[in-house]
């Protein structure tokens, strides 16, 4: 029986070599190919996944870069001008000022608007006040007839927490405030 199995295997192998390959009829081939699943959806899915994974990787990279840039800016501090506002109250209700602190130049520019006209012999005096309450004079001014003026503070605002305005005796002001400020703003 062993010999018969070997003989059968040899015979079957020889039959495969003896038969010429035959192409199926065109209609049969077309029907089989139309029934078979196309391979392109697999390729399309892979192509669709690739842009999404690239997009996800790009988003992660951008997020990390933004975080690192934010950390760098936070450590170094802002390099451009800092702007903050001052608001009037009491006798200066409705008056306002925009302060632009040019830190790199150690100068601040203060633009006042809506300042009331002063009584004769009086001036507005600008003060820089520390967190401990010490007030340092930063200049005197008299606005124009429309209540507008621009004052340049020729010193750094570093170390001060509040900018304030009082009405004082003119023409050169006083060495320390004689009244409570009627306009204040927190230094940014």
Backbone as CSV, one residue per row, in Angstrom:
resi,resn,N_x,N_y,N_z,CA_x,CA_y,CA_z,C_x,C_y,C_z
1,UNK,0.822,-1.168,0.000,0.000,0.000,0.000,0.875,1.244,0.000
2,UNK,1.969,1.179,0.687,2.892,2.291,0.726,3.364,2.638,-0.673
3,UNK,3.662,1.617,-1.466,4.124,1.852,-2.820,3.033,2.463,-3.666
4,UNK,1.807,2.058,-3.444,0.698,2.584,-4.218,0.500,4.067,-3.929
5,UNK,0.656,4.511,-2.663,0.514,5.932,-2.317,1.582,6.758,-3.006
6,UNK,2.816,6.224,-3.012,3.895,6.944,-3.671,3.647,7.037,-5.161
7,UNK,3.144,5.954,-5.725,2.853,5.929,-7.144,1.749,6.908,-7.490
8,UNK,0.719,7.004,-6.647,-0.399,7.933,-6.888,0.091,9.368,-6.853
9,UNK,0.953,9.688,-5.893,1.472,11.052,-5.793,2.285,11.403,-7.017
10,UNK,3.091,10.464,-7.482,3.917,10.705,-8.655,3.038,10.889,-9.881
11,UNK,1.981,10.107,-9.978,1.071,10.195,-11.122,0.345,11.534,-11.131
12,UNK,-0.139,11.951,-9.983,-0.845,13.243,-9.916,0.092,14.395,-10.263
13,UNK,1.331,14.319,-9.823,2.298,15.370,-10.125,2.576,15.407,-11.614
14,UNK,2.661,14.256,-12.235,2.944,14.199,-13.662,1.768,14.705,-14.472
15,UNK,0.546,14.488,-14.020,-0.642,14.961,-14.737,-0.616,16.483,-14.828
16,UNK,-0.229,17.144,-13.722,-0.171,18.604,-13.726,0.810,19.127,-14.742
17,UNK,1.887,18.390,-14.987,2.880,18.820,-15.959,2.448,18.506,-17.382
18,UNK,1.622,17.501,-17.533,1.225,17.066,-18.860,0.114,17.924,-19.446
19,UNK,-0.650,18.618,-18.633,-1.806,19.378,-19.124,-1.367,20.797,-19.456
20,UNK,-1.778,21.285,-20.591,-1.492,22.655,-21.001,-2.454,23.593,-20.279
21,UNK,-1.951,24.766,-19.820,-2.861,25.712,-19.170,-3.894,26.224,-20.163
22,UNK,-5.120,26.357,-19.684,-6.224,26.821,-20.528,-6.801,28.088,-19.892
23,UNK,-6.994,29.101,-20.690,-7.608,30.342,-20.204,-9.109,30.135,-20.142
24,UNK,-9.744,30.626,-19.073,-11.199,30.476,-18.998,-11.861,31.380,-20.043
25,UNK,-13.083,31.059,-20.401,-13.787,31.923,-21.351,-13.882,33.350,-20.780
26,UNK,-13.883,34.326,-21.647,-13.882,35.739,-21.243,-15.087,36.078,-20.371
27,UNK,-16.254,35.551,-20.671,-17.463,35.848,-19.892,-17.335,35.308,-18.474
28,UNK,-16.792,34.090,-18.330,-16.603,33.493,-17.009,-15.592,34.305,-16.203
29,UNK,-14.505,34.682,-16.852,-13.468,35.475,-16.183,-14.039,36.827,-15.716
30,UNK,-14.806,37.483,-16.563,-15.395,38.780,-16.219,-16.361,38.642,-15.045
31,UNK,-17.186,37.561,-15.057,-18.145,37.357,-13.969,-17.431,37.115,-12.645
32,UNK,-16.375,36.327,-12.652,-15.616,36.032,-11.426,-14.956,37.304,-10.899
33,UNK,-14.349,38.070,-11.799,-13.689,39.308,-11.373,-14.685,40.340,-10.843
34,UNK,-15.902,40.375,-11.423,-16.895,41.340,-10.926,-17.419,40.946,-9.553
35,UNK,-17.441,39.635,-9.264,-17.898,39.163,-7.965,-16.830,39.333,-6.880
36,UNK,-15.596,39.336,-7.266,-14.496,39.442,-6.296,-14.460,40.863,-5.720
37,UNK,-14.066,40.989,-4.446,-13.957,42.314,-3.815,-12.746,43.042,-4.374
38,UNK,-12.932,44.296,-4.713,-11.775,45.048,-5.220,-10.774,45.325,-4.098
39,UNK,-9.524,45.454,-4.448,-8.473,45.710,-3.466,-8.328,47.200,-3.167
40,UNK,-8.851,48.063,-3.989,-8.625,49.503,-3.813,-9.173,50.073,-2.503
41,UNK,-10.303,49.600,-1.905,-10.717,50.197,-0.632,-9.672,50.054,0.467
42,UNK,-8.955,48.957,0.487,-7.916,48.790,1.495,-6.850,49.859,1.299
43,UNK,-6.457,50.066,0.053,-5.466,51.084,-0.261,-6.016,52.474,0.067
44,UNK,-7.298,52.718,-0.243,-7.918,54.015,0.052,-7.957,54.250,1.557
45,UNK,-8.283,53.198,2.331,-8.293,53.354,3.778,-6.913,53.707,4.294
46,UNK,-5.895,53.051,3.749,-4.534,53.372,4.172,-4.193,54.802,3.797
47,UNK,-4.606,55.235,2.611,-4.336,56.607,2.197,-5.085,57.595,3.084
48,UNK,-6.315,57.256,3.480,-7.078,58.146,4.360,-6.443,58.234,5.737
49,UNK,-5.947,57.115,6.245,-5.331,57.117,7.568,-4.054,57.935,7.593
50,UNK,-3.292,57.911,6.526,-2.011,58.604,6.494,-2.166,60.107,6.735
51,UNK,-3.056,60.822,6.015,-3.183,62.261,6.310,-3.656,62.524,7.739
52,UNK,-4.553,61.697,8.273,-5.028,61.926,9.643,-3.895,61.736,10.643
53,UNK,-3.066,60.724,10.417,-1.960,60.534,11.356,-0.929,61.639,11.199
54,UNK,-0.710,62.121,9.978,0.195,63.256,9.795,-0.372,64.503,10.463
55,UNK,-1.682,64.712,10.317,-2.327,65.866,10.951,-2.215,65.775,12.473
56,UNK,-2.444,64.604,13.024,-2.330,64.433,14.473,-0.902,64.691,14.942
57,UNK,0.069,64.183,14.205,1.471,64.411,14.574,1.818,65.895,14.480
58,UNK,1.316,66.565,13.452,1.575,68.007,13.305,0.947,68.785,14.456
59,UNK,-0.262,68.410,14.866,-0.928,69.104,15.980,-0.139,68.925,17.280
60,UNK,0.362,67.735,17.509,1.175,67.494,18.709,2.437,68.343,18.657
61,UNK,3.082,68.381,17.505,4.302,69.172,17.343,4.026,70.663,17.560
62,UNK,2.935,71.164,16.998,2.570,72.579,17.176,2.263,72.869,18.640
63,UNK,1.554,71.973,19.303,1.226,72.176,20.720,2.481,72.241,21.580
64,UNK,3.411,71.343,21.329,4.664,71.343,22.096,5.444,72.621,21.831
65,UNK,5.515,73.040,20.564,6.237,74.269,20.217,5.589,75.484,20.878
66,UNK,4.252,75.553,20.870,3.554,76.677,21.499,3.801,76.696,23.006
67,UNK,3.780,75.531,23.627,4.042,75.456,25.061,5.449,75.958,25.379
68,UNK,6.432,75.477,24.613,7.815,75.892,24.859,8.002,77.385,24.608
69,UNK,7.357,77.926,23.582,7.443,79.364,23.313,6.817,80.149,24.461
70,UNK,5.679,79.689,24.950,5.034,80.351,26.083,5.911,80.342,27.322
71,UNK,6.578,79.229,27.571,7.477,79.151,28.720,8.634,80.127,28.573
72,UNK,9.165,80.233,27.367,10.278,81.150,27.117,9.833,82.589,27.328
73,UNK,8.675,82.956,26.781,8.182,84.328,26.941,7.870,84.636,28.399
74,UNK,7.335,83.646,29.110,7.005,83.865,30.519,8.270,84.139,31.332
75,UNK,9.342,83.406,31.040,10.597,83.606,31.763,11.229,84.948,31.419
76,UNK,11.214,85.305,30.128,11.886,86.522,29.700,11.057,87.770,29.970
77,UNK,9.753,87.622,30.070,8.881,88.774,30.255,8.600,89.444,28.929
78,UNK,7.591,90.294,28.912,7.231,90.955,27.665,8.309,91.946,27.238
79,UNK,8.528,92.030,25.949,9.548,92.934,25.438,8.945,94.203,24.864
80,UNK,7.685,94.175,24.528,7.034,95.342,23.929,6.465,96.265,24.988
81,UNK,5.841,97.355,24.543,5.238,98.295,25.490,4.069,97.664,26.238
82,UNK,3.871,98.115,27.468,2.753,97.673,28.294,1.799,98.867,28.390
83,UNK,0.523,98.607,28.195,-0.460,99.688,28.239,-1.438,99.413,29.377
84,UNK,-1.727,100.440,30.159,-2.758,100.328,31.187,-3.498,101.654,31.279
85,UNK,-4.618,101.659,31.998,-5.476,102.844,32.061,-5.511,103.430,33.463
86,UNK,-5.810,104.724,33.495,-6.068,105.418,34.758,-7.473,105.996,34.648
87,UNK,-8.209,105.970,35.747,-9.575,106.497,35.743,-9.733,107.540,36.837
88,UNK,-10.450,108.608,36.477,-10.707,109.671,37.442,-11.915,109.351,38.306
89,UNK,-11.916,109.892,39.517,-13.061,109.771,40.411,-13.142,111.055,41.233
90,UNK,-14.251,111.254,41.902,-14.424,112.500,42.668,-14.397,113.695,41.731
91,UNK,-13.513,114.665,41.983,-13.419,115.883,41.171,-12.987,115.590,39.732
92,UNK,-12.374,114.446,39.488,-11.928,114.096,38.133,-12.798,113.001,37.493
93,UNK,-14.032,112.841,38.006,-14.959,111.847,37.447,-15.110,112.086,35.942
94,UNK,-14.961,111.046,35.144,-15.090,111.152,33.687,-13.760,111.357,32.981
95,UNK,-12.740,111.768,33.699,-11.412,111.928,33.095,-10.738,110.559,33.016
96,UNK,-9.854,110.411,32.046,-9.163,109.127,31.876,-7.772,109.362,31.307
97,UNK,-6.937,108.360,31.464,-5.588,108.423,30.896,-5.192,107.042,30.401
98,UNK,-4.429,107.048,29.330,-3.851,105.816,28.784,-2.348,105.910,28.997
99,UNK,-1.795,104.918,29.690,-0.367,104.910,30.003,0.309,103.834,29.153
100,UNK,1.343,104.227,28.430,2.138,103.285,27.648,3.527,103.237,28.273
101,UNK,3.831,102.095,28.875,5.117,101.904,29.547,6.098,101.285,28.554
102,UNK,7.072,102.075,28.126,8.103,101.596,27.202,9.270,101.082,28.046
103,UNK,9.096,99.877,28.574,10.054,99.310,29.530,11.491,99.335,29.016
104,UNK,11.683,98.965,27.761,13.041,98.892,27.217,13.718,100.264,27.216
105,UNK,12.926,101.328,27.068,13.476,102.694,27.039,13.440,103.376,28.402
106,UNK,12.860,102.690,29.395,12.731,103.237,30.756,11.986,104.574,30.741
107,UNK,10.902,104.612,29.958,10.086,105.814,29.796,8.627,105.379,29.730
108,UNK,7.726,106.234,30.211,6.293,106.000,30.069,5.664,107.244,29.453
109,UNK,4.675,107.026,28.604,3.943,108.129,27.979,2.510,108.055,28.490
110,UNK,2.022,109.168,29.050,0.679,109.208,29.631,-0.151,110.213,28.838
111,UNK,-1.250,109.732,28.238,-2.144,110.603,27.472,-3.429,110.811,28.272
112,UNK,-3.663,112.049,28.681,-4.835,112.404,29.483,-5.935,112.953,28.582
113,UNK,-7.187,112.616,28.905,-8.362,113.136,28.199,-9.461,113.437,29.205
114,UNK,-10.223,114.497,28.926,-11.367,114.842,29.779,-10.980,115.449,31.110
115,UNK,-9.788,116.009,31.205,-9.342,116.620,32.469,-10.037,117.977,32.633
116,UNK,-10.629,118.224,33.804,-11.296,119.509,34.038,-10.287,120.666,34.090
117,UNK,-10.792,121.852,33.787,-9.962,123.060,33.858,-9.577,123.304,35.319
118,UNK,-8.361,123.747,35.532,-7.845,123.968,36.892,-8.111,125.399,37.362
119,UNK,-8.263,125.585,38.681,-8.341,126.953,39.217,-6.986,127.654,39.025
120,UNK,-6.954,128.968,38.996,-5.683,129.695,38.839,-4.686,129.304,39.937
121,UNK,-3.403,129.157,39.538,-2.339,128.833,40.488,-2.240,127.367,40.840
122,UNK,-3.043,126.513,40.199,-3.023,125.067,40.493,-2.490,124.294,39.286
123,UNK,-1.928,123.119,39.550,-1.447,122.194,38.513,-1.866,120.778,38.889
124,UNK,-1.908,119.926,37.894,-2.062,118.502,38.164,-0.660,117.951,38.397
125,UNK,-0.525,117.091,39.417,0.776,116.471,39.669,0.626,114.954,39.562
126,UNK,1.545,114.357,38.837,1.559,112.917,38.597,2.492,112.260,39.611
127,UNK,2.013,111.153,40.219,2.772,110.462,41.259,2.969,108.998,40.900
128,UNK,4.106,108.469,41.295,4.374,107.031,41.232,4.426,106.539,42.667
129,UNK,3.597,105.538,42.978,3.449,105.086,44.364,3.903,103.631,44.480
130,UNK,4.756,103.360,45.461,5.247,101.998,45.699,4.191,101.190,46.437
131,UNK,4.397,99.871,46.510,3.486,98.998,47.256,3.475,99.378,48.736
132,UNK,4.565,99.943,49.229,4.642,100.376,50.625,3.991,101.733,50.883
133,UNK,3.530,102.422,49.820,2.820,103.690,49.994,3.659,104.943,49.775
134,UNK,4.936,104.803,49.462,5.768,105.985,49.211,5.392,106.587,47.857
135,UNK,5.133,107.903,47.818,4.766,108.597,46.580,5.942,109.436,46.098
136,UNK,6.357,109.190,44.848,7.436,109.958,44.222,6.847,110.799,43.095
137,UNK,7.169,112.098,43.094,6.665,112.997,42.048,7.228,112.583,40.697
138,UNK,6.357,112.575,39.669,6.780,112.182,38.325,6.548,113.297,37.310
139,UNK,6.035,114.446,37.740,5.837,115.564,36.819,4.574,116.337,37.122
140,UNK,4.527,117.567,36.607,3.329,118.408,36.727,2.857,118.752,35.319
141,UNK,1.550,119.053,35.202,1.010,119.399,33.886,-0.270,120.208,34.018
142,UNK,-0.578,120.903,32.940,-1.836,121.637,32.794,-2.382,121.235,31.429
143,UNK,-3.593,120.663,31.371,-4.133,120.230,30.083,-4.560,121.426,29.226
144,UNK,-4.777,121.172,27.929,-5.267,122.234,27.053,-6.750,122.484,27.321
145,UNK,-7.357,123.380,26.564,-8.751,123.780,26.813,-9.744,122.643,26.582
146,UNK,-9.331,121.584,25.884,-10.224,120.434,25.674,-10.025,119.350,26.734
147,UNK,-9.117,119.591,27.687,-8.857,118.605,28.738,-7.855,117.542,28.331
148,UNK,-7.103,117.801,27.259,-6.149,116.820,26.732,-4.714,117.288,26.955
149,UNK,-3.833,116.342,27.254,-2.390,116.591,27.285,-1.658,115.259,27.285
150,UNK,-0.389,115.313,26.933,0.470,114.126,26.967,1.661,114.453,27.856
151,UNK,1.939,113.546,28.796,3.059,113.724,29.725,4.031,112.564,29.525
152,UNK,5.314,112.882,29.444,6.347,111.850,29.351,6.988,111.700,30.729
153,UNK,6.921,110.487,31.260,7.555,110.179,32.547,8.930,109.613,32.207
154,UNK,9.955,110.375,32.509,11.313,110.023,32.090,12.021,109.171,33.146
155,UNK,11.384,108.063,33.513,11.981,107.108,34.450,11.234,105.793,34.340
156,UNK,11.852,104.735,34.813,11.238,103.411,34.786,10.103,103.337,35.805
157,UNK,9.075,102.587,35.460,7.967,102.370,36.401,8.217,101.149,37.284
158,UNK,9.331,100.482,37.082,9.656,99.292,37.861,9.764,99.652,39.340
159,UNK,9.154,98.826,40.174,9.180,99.056,41.618,7.975,99.844,42.112
160,UNK,7.159,100.350,41.192,5.953,101.097,41.568,4.730,100.249,41.261
161,UNK,3.682,100.438,42.059,2.467,99.659,41.839,1.281,100.505,41.385
162,UNK,1.318,101.821,41.644,0.187,102.692,41.293,0.714,103.995,40.703
163,UNK,-0.020,104.496,39.705,0.224,105.839,39.180,-1.001,106.652,39.589
164,UNK,-0.787,107.894,40.047,-1.903,108.692,40.560,-1.736,110.160,40.181
165,UNK,-2.853,110.910,40.270,-2.857,112.347,39.975,-3.558,113.075,41.116
166,UNK,-2.962,114.188,41.542,-3.592,115.084,42.524,-3.566,116.501,41.957
167,UNK,-4.354,117.387,42.557,-4.315,118.817,42.220,-3.461,119.476,43.294
168,UNK,-2.408,120.177,42.862,-1.464,120.777,43.806,-1.190,122.235,43.426
169,UNK,-0.480,122.938,44.324,-0.100,124.335,44.078,0.928,124.393,42.957
170,UNK,0.743,125.354,42.026,1.661,125.503,40.896,2.718,126.534,41.198
171,UNK,3.610,126.746,40.369,3.712,126.121,39.047,4.502,124.822,39.047
172,UNK,5.253,124.516,40.126,6.126,123.334,40.072,5.670,122.176,40.951
173,UNK,4.511,122.238,41.543,4.003,121.144,42.355,4.627,121.109,43.734
174,UNK,4.445,119.962,44.410,4.924,119.801,45.786,5.772,118.533,45.887
175,UNK,6.461,118.360,47.008,7.333,117.192,47.171,6.588,115.932,47.607
176,UNK,5.406,116.090,48.209,4.573,114.937,48.559,3.107,115.355,48.441
177,UNK,2.214,114.413,48.121,0.809,114.762,47.899,0.180,115.416,49.129
178,UNK,-0.661,116.434,48.874,-1.361,117.124,49.967,-2.801,116.647,50.090
179,UNK,-3.222,115.750,49.236,-4.601,115.241,49.253,-4.638,113.830,48.658
180,UNK,-5.789,113.202,48.783,-5.973,111.873,48.187,-6.020,112.006,46.660
181,UNK,-5.432,111.065,45.928,-5.471,111.138,44.465,-6.907,111.102,43.933
182,UNK,-7.150,111.895,42.875,-8.460,111.917,42.222,-8.443,111.093,40.932
183,UNK,-7.291,110.539,40.589,-7.170,109.646,39.431,-6.082,108.626,39.758
184,UNK,-6.390,107.355,39.518,-5.405,106.302,39.806,-5.456,105.210,38.739
185,UNK,-4.375,104.473,38.685,-4.309,103.301,37.813,-3.225,102.365,38.320
186,UNK,-3.529,101.085,38.307,-2.536,100.089,38.726,-1.520,99.887,37.615
187,UNK,-0.254,99.960,37.968,0.812,99.780,36.989,0.896,98.298,36.643
188,UNK,0.820,98.016,35.357,0.803,96.618,34.895,2.188,96.004,34.991
